[in-house]
C-alpha cells in the first residue's frame, strides 16, 4: 500500500531572491531576475545575459575554507537544505538517521570547478590540480555534503536527468517514502553553470536568447517573439515526510505530493517530438499515479522555456492530456522571471507550485505581449492572479528526451 507523502519544509536560492519568501514575493510581483552576466567576461558571446544568484554569502552556512574549496552548486545545495530543514524543524538523531535520505539532482555538477582546474592543468601542469577538484565536480556531491551535514544515513542518490533533474529527484524521493524505504527525504535540484563552456555551448546550439539589450524582457515563454531560453542558476529543496511521522511531531504541512510520472521521448538528443507526445505520457502517468482525473488539475507550472519548439509542443501536449479541460486550466511559466536554472529548475518550480496552492495566487508568465497564435491556453499573462487551487502540476523536460512531472494537492487529513 502506497504511503502518503507530505511537504513540511522548503528552501530556495534563485535569481529572484535568497530565500523562499524573497523568491515567491518576486514572482508574485512579476519581477525579473535576469541581467547581464557578471560571473565572467561575456563580451565575445552571442548571449550575454543570465539569471544569477545575487549577494549570496556562503560563509553564513560553511566556514571560509569550505567556501573556497566547494563548487557553488554544492554551496547552494547546503544553504537551501539548511533553510528547508529549519523550516521543517526536522531534527535527525541517531534513532531516525537511517530512515532519512537525500536525493538532490543536478544536470551538470561542478562545471565551474572543472573549467578552472582544466585551465590550471594546461597552464601550470598536473601538480597544480587541487585535491578537492574531483569532489567539487561530481554531481552527486551535493547530496553527499547535505547527507554529511545533517547526518542523514538513509537512501542517497542524485538524479542527473538534464533539465528534469530536480523534478526527477523529488519524484524518486517521493517513491522512496511512499513504498517504505525511508520516512523522510531531503530532495530537490541545484545548478551553478553560468560558465564560459555552458554559455558558449548553448550559444553554439542557438538555444539562448540574444536579447542582450533588454535582459528583463528576454525570457518570454509562449510569446511570438521568443528567441531562446535564458540560462540561470539556482536551487530548490523540499523536505518530504511520511504523513503519520509529520503528524506525530506536529509539523506544518504545506501540501501533499500525490503523483509522479516520467517518460522518454526516444526521439532526439535535444528537441522534443512533434506534439510533445512524450511530455503528454509523463503527465498522464503522474495523473494516474495521483488517483485523480485530468479535470481535477487546477494549475500547471509549465516547463515553458521560451524556446520556439518547447513552448509549442508543451502546449499541444497539455491539450492532448486535458482535452476540453485544457482551456479551463491556468498555466504559467516562472522561467519568464527566473530564467532556466537547468537541473535546479524542478526544485524551484515545485516550490512555486506549492506556494500557489498554499496562497491561492498564480504566479504570472511575464513578457507575454504578443501570444503565439498556436500557444492559446490561459498562461496567466503578466500579472499574478488570485484563484482557489486544490491541485497543481509541475512539468520538467530535459535533453535526452527525459520528461518528469509532479502533482501536489492541498493537504487535508
Secondary structure, DSSP 4 states (H G I P E B T S, - for coil): -PPPEEEEEEEEEBTTBSSHHHHHHHHHTT---EEE--SS--TTSS--EEE---S--GGGTS-HHHHHHS-HHHHHHHHHHHHHHHHHT----TTTGGGEEEEEE-SS-SHHHHHHHHHHHHHH-GGGS-TTHHHHH-TTHHHHHHHHHHT--S-EE----GGGHHHHHHHHHHHHHHTTS-SEEEEEEEE---SHHHHHHHHHTT-B---GGGGGGS--TTBTT---B-BB-EEEEEEEEEHHHHHHTT----EEEEEEEEEE--S-SSSPPGGGHHHHHHHHHHHHHHT--GGG--EEE----S-HHHHHHHHHHHHHHHGGGGGT-EEE-THHHH-B-GGGHHHHHHHHHHHHHHHTEEPPBTT-SSB-TT--SB--BSS-EE---SEEEEEEEETTTEEEEEEEE----
